[in-house]
Amino acid sequence: MVDLEAFVRGLPKAELHLHIEGSLEPELMFALAARNGIALPYPSVEAVRAAYAFSNLQDFLDIYYAGAGVLQTRQDFHDLAIAYFERAAADGVRHAEVMFDPQTHTDRGVAFAEVIEGLLSAMAQAQARLGLSSVLIMSFLRHLPQEAAFATLDMAGPWLDRIVAVGLDSSEVGHPPEKFEAVFAAAAAKGLKRVAHAGEEGPPAYVHQALDLLGVDRIDHGNRALEDEALVARLVAQKMTLTVCPLSNHKLCVVDDLAEHPIDRMLDLGLKATVNSDDPAYFGGYVGDNYLAVAKARGLSREALAQLARNSFTGSFLPAEAVASHLRAIDAYLAAHG
């Protein structure tokens, strides 16, 4: 029988909550800064890693946006994405639904085309070389006004056939989902799926708003939904996928200790929880590391880990026949490594 780490990394899985800008490792940050003639406020890779000693969402975001400044050209975005895909493939990821924040780049003068064409070229390379499929989720920054989100939606027009969904991220507290009701309705009218960060630092009421006002197809994070029994029952009844990010939860003190993480409680309640890496360069691990961390901290069985992987495919935006194929792959993997 293979050991736990080998089992986890080989388990076929999808990743549904990954911010591509959050996969910018310090080594690549320095390489891109040198390529683009950008002076970083850190003397070394080690100094950047030391700066990751944040303990709340806003401190993380401050460093995140500063790091994104080295991304200037489509080659930069290609290199960023292919580095992520290579790590994901090594973790058994067969499909990734990649979030990107165009406003982070367009607001500093980088053309939308540079961002998305670089990502799309990496996605094509990942499919051809790694056998890893992927789609794009265009996230709106919730600390900016809704008018800015509308401008971004308009900017994305020529590429909407390559974008599967819109999302909502950045500073949650003080920026409820209701702020973006109109732009999410406009996105839905264009045939886009909808996801939103809710219930990470924000209250259960934000999850209700994401469901009722934004009409989301998935909830990103959703931890604080557990505080509302009626909301839990609703999420279970609707088979709503939650894209949970354990190492992120710990780093940002959403949970104080991974030994207290509610991932298995979510499964026991019938919630459609998944495991994802969020911003892996900043939170200390890619998706395999997140599976391993909660498996060890919570004593998860192989069947529980397989259920999380199944949820990642059934909660994805893949067509039904592709989902069925991936589920068969999980069953075959379990039969071979039970």
C-alpha positions as CSV (number, residue, x, y, z in Angstrom):
1,M,0.0,0.0,0.0
2,V,1.4,3.4,-0.9
3,D,2.0,5.9,1.9
4,L,-0.3,8.9,2.5
5,E,1.7,11.5,0.6
6,A,2.0,9.3,-2.5
7,F,-1.7,8.5,-2.3
8,V,-2.7,12.2,-2.0
9,R,-0.4,13.4,-4.8
10,G,-1.5,10.6,-7.2
11,L,-5.2,11.0,-6.5
12,P,-6.9,12.6,-9.6
13,K,-8.4,15.9,-8.6
14,A,-9.5,19.3,-9.9
15,E,-8.6,22.7,-8.4
16,L,-11.4,25.2,-8.3
17,H,-10.0,28.0,-6.1
18,L,-6.6,29.2,-7.4
19,H,-5.7,32.9,-7.9
20,I,-3.0,32.8,-10.6
21,E,-1.3,35.9,-9.2
22,G,-1.1,34.2,-5.9
23,S,1.1,31.4,-7.4
24,L,3.9,34.0,-8.0
25,E,6.9,32.4,-6.1
26,P,9.6,34.8,-4.9
27,E,12.2,33.3,-7.3
28,L,10.0,34.1,-10.3
29,M,9.1,37.5,-8.8
30,F,12.8,38.3,-8.8
31,A,13.4,36.9,-12.3
32,L,10.5,38.9,-13.8
33,A,11.6,42.1,-11.9
34,A,15.1,41.7,-13.5
35,R,13.6,41.0,-16.9
36,N,11.4,44.1,-16.7
37,G,13.8,46.4,-15.0
38,I,11.7,46.7,-11.8
39,A,13.3,47.4,-8.4
40,L,11.7,45.4,-5.7
41,P,11.5,46.6,-2.1
42,Y,13.1,43.4,-0.9
43,P,16.9,42.6,-1.1
44,S,16.5,38.8,-1.6
45,V,14.2,35.9,-2.1
46,E,14.6,35.1,1.6
47,A,13.4,38.6,2.5
48,V,10.3,38.2,0.4
49,R,9.5,34.9,2.2
50,A,10.0,36.6,5.6
51,A,7.5,39.3,4.5
52,Y,4.9,36.5,4.3
53,A,4.5,36.6,8.0
54,F,1.1,38.2,7.8
55,S,-1.9,37.1,9.9
56,N,-4.9,38.8,8.3
57,L,-6.4,39.2,4.8
58,Q,-5.6,42.9,4.4
59,D,-1.9,42.5,5.2
60,F,-1.7,39.6,2.7
61,L,-3.4,41.7,0.0
62,D,-1.0,44.5,0.5
63,I,2.0,42.2,-0.3
64,Y,0.0,40.4,-3.0
65,Y,-0.7,43.5,-5.0
66,A,2.9,44.7,-4.6
67,G,4.2,41.4,-6.0
68,A,1.9,41.5,-9.0
69,G,3.7,44.7,-10.1
70,V,6.4,42.6,-11.8
71,L,3.9,41.1,-14.2
72,Q,4.1,43.3,-17.3
73,T,4.0,41.3,-20.5
74,R,2.1,38.4,-21.9
75,Q,5.3,36.3,-21.6
76,D,5.3,37.1,-17.8
77,F,1.7,35.9,-17.5
78,H,2.5,32.8,-19.5
79,D,5.5,32.0,-17.4
80,L,3.5,32.6,-14.2
81,A,0.7,30.2,-15.3
82,I,2.9,27.4,-16.7
83,A,4.8,27.3,-13.5
84,Y,1.5,26.8,-11.6
85,F,0.3,24.1,-14.1
86,E,3.6,22.2,-13.7
87,R,3.2,22.1,-9.9
88,A,-0.5,21.3,-10.1
89,A,0.1,18.4,-12.5
90,A,2.7,17.0,-10.0
91,D,-0.1,17.1,-7.4
92,G,-2.5,15.0,-9.5
93,V,-4.5,17.9,-10.8
94,R,-6.3,17.0,-14.0
95,H,-8.4,20.2,-14.4
96,A,-8.0,23.7,-13.0
97,E,-10.4,26.6,-12.9
98,V,-8.0,29.5,-12.7
99,M,-9.0,32.9,-11.2
100,F,-7.3,36.0,-12.5
101,D,-7.7,39.7,-11.4
102,P,-7.5,41.9,-14.5
103,Q,-8.1,45.1,-12.5
104,T,-4.8,44.4,-10.6
105,H,-3.0,44.8,-13.9
106,T,-5.2,47.2,-16.0
107,D,-5.2,49.8,-13.2
108,R,-1.4,50.0,-13.5
109,G,-1.4,50.3,-17.3
110,V,-1.0,46.7,-18.4
111,A,-3.4,45.9,-21.3
112,F,-6.1,43.3,-20.8
113,A,-4.9,41.5,-23.9
114,E,-1.4,41.1,-22.4
115,V,-2.9,39.4,-19.3
116,I,-5.3,37.0,-20.9
117,E,-3.3,36.1,-24.0
118,G,-0.4,35.1,-21.8
119,L,-2.7,33.0,-19.6
120,L,-4.4,31.4,-22.6
121,S,-1.1,30.4,-24.2
122,A,0.0,28.7,-21.0
123,M,-3.3,26.9,-20.7
124,A,-2.9,25.5,-24.3
125,Q,0.6,24.4,-23.4
126,A,-0.6,22.7,-20.2
127,Q,-3.2,20.8,-22.1
128,A,-0.8,19.7,-24.8
129,R,2.2,18.9,-22.6
130,L,0.7,17.9,-19.3
131,G,-2.8,16.7,-20.2
132,L,-4.2,19.2,-17.8
133,S,-7.4,21.0,-18.9
134,S,-8.3,24.5,-17.5
135,V,-10.7,27.4,-17.7
136,L,-10.6,31.0,-16.7
137,I,-12.6,32.8,-14.0
138,M,-12.4,36.6,-14.2
139,S,-12.6,38.0,-10.7
140,F,-13.8,41.5,-9.8
141,L,-12.0,43.3,-7.0
142,R,-14.6,44.0,-4.4
143,H,-12.8,47.0,-2.8
144,L,-13.3,48.9,-6.1
145,P,-16.7,50.3,-7.1
146,Q,-19.1,48.3,-9.2
147,E,-18.6,50.7,-12.1
148,A,-15.0,49.5,-12.4
149,A,-16.3,45.9,-12.6
150,F,-18.6,46.9,-15.4
151,A,-15.7,48.5,-17.2
152,T,-13.7,45.2,-16.8
153,L,-16.6,43.1,-18.1
154,D,-16.8,45.4,-21.2
155,M,-13.0,45.1,-21.7
156,A,-13.3,41.3,-21.6
157,G,-15.8,41.3,-24.5
158,P,-13.5,39.9,-27.2
159,W,-12.5,37.0,-25.0
160,L,-15.8,36.1,-23.3
161,D,-15.9,32.8,-25.2
162,R,-12.6,31.9,-23.3
163,I,-13.9,32.9,-19.9
164,V,-16.3,30.5,-18.1
165,A,-17.3,32.6,-15.1
166,V,-16.9,35.8,-13.1
167,G,-15.9,35.9,-9.5
168,L,-15.6,38.3,-6.6
169,D,-12.5,38.5,-4.4
170,S,-10.2,40.9,-2.4
171,S,-11.1,42.6,0.9
172,E,-14.4,40.9,2.0
173,V,-15.4,42.8,5.2
174,G,-17.2,46.0,4.4
175,H,-17.8,45.0,0.7
176,P,-20.9,42.8,0.8
177,P,-21.9,40.8,-2.3
178,E,-25.0,43.1,-2.8
179,K,-22.6,45.8,-3.9
180,F,-22.1,43.8,-7.2
181,E,-25.6,42.6,-7.9
182,A,-26.0,44.5,-11.2
183,V,-22.7,43.5,-12.7
184,F,-23.3,39.8,-11.8
185,A,-26.7,40.0,-13.5
186,A,-25.0,41.5,-16.6
187,A,-22.5,38.7,-16.6
188,A,-25.3,36.1,-16.3
189,A,-27.0,37.7,-19.2
190,K,-23.8,37.1,-21.2
191,G,-23.9,33.4,-20.4
192,L,-21.2,33.4,-17.7
193,K,-21.2,31.3,-14.6
194,R,-20.8,33.1,-11.2
195,V,-18.8,32.4,-8.1
196,A,-18.0,34.7,-5.1
197,H,-15.8,34.7,-2.1
198,A,-18.2,34.7,0.9
199,G,-18.0,33.6,4.5
200,E,-14.2,33.7,4.7
201,E,-13.8,36.7,7.0
202,G,-17.3,38.1,6.2
203,P,-20.4,36.8,8.1
204,P,-22.9,34.2,7.0
205,A,-25.1,37.0,5.7
206,Y,-22.6,37.4,2.9
207,V,-23.2,33.8,1.8
208,H,-26.9,34.4,1.8
209,Q,-26.4,37.5,-0.4
210,A,-24.1,35.6,-2.8
211,L,-26.9,33.0,-3.2
212,D,-29.8,35.4,-3.3
213,L,-28.5,38.5,-5.1
214,L,-25.6,37.2,-7.2
215,G,-27.1,33.8,-8.1
216,V,-23.7,32.1,-7.7
217,D,-23.0,28.6,-8.9
218,R,-20.3,28.1,-6.3
219,I,-19.2,29.6,-2.9
220,D,-15.5,30.3,-2.5
221,H,-14.5,29.6,1.1
222,G,-17.8,29.5,2.9
223,N,-16.4,28.5,6.3
224,R,-18.6,30.8,8.3
225,A,-21.7,29.3,6.8
226,L,-21.3,26.7,9.6
227,E,-22.5,29.4,12.0
228,D,-26.0,29.3,10.5
229,E,-27.8,26.0,10.6
230,A,-30.5,27.1,8.2
231,L,-27.8,28.2,5.7
232,V,-26.0,24.9,6.0
233,A,-29.3,23.0,5.3
234,R,-29.8,25.3,2.3
235,L,-26.3,24.7,0.9
236,V,-26.8,20.9,1.3
237,A,-30.2,21.0,-0.4
238,Q,-28.8,23.0,-3.3
239,K,-25.7,20.8,-3.5
240,M,-23.7,24.0,-3.5
241,T,-20.0,23.5,-3.9
242,L,-17.7,25.2,-1.3
243,T,-14.1,25.8,-2.4
244,V,-12.3,25.5,0.9
245,C,-8.6,26.4,1.3
246,P,-7.2,24.9,4.5
247,L,-3.7,26.4,4.5
248,S,-5.1,29.8,3.6
249,N,-7.6,29.5,6.4
250,H,-4.8,28.8,8.9
251,K,-2.5,31.5,7.6
252,L,-5.2,34.1,7.8
253,C,-6.4,32.9,11.2
254,V,-9.8,31.9,9.9
255,V,-9.0,28.7,11.9
256,D,-6.3,29.0,14.6
257,D,-5.1,25.4,14.3
258,L,-5.5,23.0,11.4
259,A,-6.4,20.4,14.0
260,E,-9.6,22.4,14.4
261,H,-10.3,22.7,10.7
262,P,-14.0,21.9,9.9
263,I,-13.4,20.1,6.5
264,D,-14.5,16.7,7.8
265,R,-17.4,18.3,9.7
266,M,-18.5,19.8,6.4
267,L,-18.5,16.4,4.7
268,D,-20.3,14.8,7.7
269,L,-23.0,17.6,7.4
270,G,-23.5,16.7,3.7
271,L,-21.8,19.9,2.4
272,K,-20.1,19.6,-1.0
273,A,-16.7,20.7,0.2
274,T,-13.5,20.7,-1.9
275,V,-9.9,21.3,-1.1
276,N,-7.9,24.0,-2.9
277,S,-4.8,26.1,-2.5
278,D,-6.1,29.7,-3.0
279,D,-2.7,31.7,-3.2
280,P,-0.2,28.9,-2.8
281,A,3.0,30.9,-3.0
282,Y,1.8,33.1,-0.1
283,F,0.1,30.4,2.1
284,G,2.7,27.7,2.1
285,G,1.5,25.0,-0.2
286,Y,-0.2,23.9,-3.4
287,V,-3.2,21.7,-3.6
288,G,-1.4,18.5,-2.6
289,D,0.0,20.2,0.4
290,N,-3.5,21.3,1.4
291,Y,-4.9,17.8,1.1
292,L,-2.0,16.4,3.1
293,A,-2.2,19.1,5.8
294,V,-5.9,18.4,6.6
295,A,-5.5,14.6,6.2
296,K,-2.8,14.6,8.9
297,A,-4.4,17.2,11.1
298,R,-7.9,15.7,11.0
299,G,-7.1,12.0,10.4
300,L,-9.0,11.9,7.2
301,S,-9.6,8.5,5.7
302,R,-8.7,7.7,2.1
303,E,-12.4,7.5,1.3
304,A,-12.9,11.0,2.7
305,L,-9.9,12.3,0.6
306,A,-11.5,10.6,-2.5
307,Q,-14.8,12.2,-1.7
308,L,-13.1,15.6,-1.7
309,A,-11.6,14.8,-5.1
310,R,-15.0,13.6,-6.4
311,N,-16.6,16.9,-5.2
312,S,-13.9,18.8,-7.1
313,F,-15.0,17.3,-10.4
314,T,-18.8,17.4,-9.8
315,G,-18.4,21.0,-8.6
316,S,-16.4,22.0,-11.6
317,F,-17.7,23.7,-14.8
318,L,-16.7,20.7,-16.9
319,P,-19.2,19.1,-19.2
320,A,-21.0,16.0,-17.8
321,E,-19.1,13.5,-19.9
322,A,-15.7,14.9,-18.8
323,V,-16.9,14.8,-15.1
324,A,-17.9,11.1,-15.5
325,S,-14.5,10.3,-17.0
326,H,-12.7,11.8,-14.1
327,L,-14.9,10.1,-11.6
328,R,-14.1,6.7,-13.2
329,A,-10.4,7.6,-12.9
330,I,-10.8,8.2,-9.2
331,D,-12.6,4.8,-8.8
332,A,-9.8,3.1,-10.7
333,Y,-7.2,4.8,-8.6
334,L,-8.9,3.7,-5.4
335,A,-9.1,0.1,-6.7
336,A,-5.4,0.2,-7.4
337,H,-4.4,1.9,-4.2
338,G,-7.1,0.9,-1.7
